[in-house]
């Protein structure tokens, strides 16, 4: 299998599609799979955006 983010050939890939406040199952989008390292990095980036303080209007 190949990671869609870094291109490395790996034994396993991951896809996070559903989590609290995150749902990619109901959206049309390009499905991509990540190696363990890319999955950890992408999850950290996603959580940083979700957990960021709200900007005042």
N, C-alpha and C positions, 0 to 999 in steps of 0.2 A: 504494500500500500504506500501511497505517496501523500505527504502532508501538502495540503493546498496553500499553505502560508509560506513555508520555507523551502518546499520542494524535496525535502529529504525522503528517502525510502525507509520506511519503518515497519515494524511488525504489527503495530496497533495505531489506530487513529481515534480521535474523540470528536464528538459534536455535542455542544450544550445547546439545547433548543428550548428548554423549559426550566424556569427557576422563579423564585419569588420576584415579582415585578419585571419579569422577562419572559416573553412568549414569542418564539419565532415560528411556532407551529401554524399559526393562523395567518401568517404574512407570506406573500409571494416574494421569494428571494433566491439567490443562488446558494445552494447548499454546499458548504465547504467543510472539510474535515481537517483536524489539526493533530500533529504529533503531541506527545506529552508536554514538551517544553513550550510549544506555541500555544497549547491549550491553557497552560498556567498563565502565560503572558496575556493572552486575550481575555481570560477571566478577570485578571487583576485590572486590566484597562476598563472592562465593562463595569466592574464593581466600583471603580473610582468615579465613573460618570454617574452611576446610580446613587452613590453615597455622598456625592458632592453637595455642599450646602446650596440652597436655593439662592439665586441672584435676586436682589431687590428690583422691583419694577421701576 
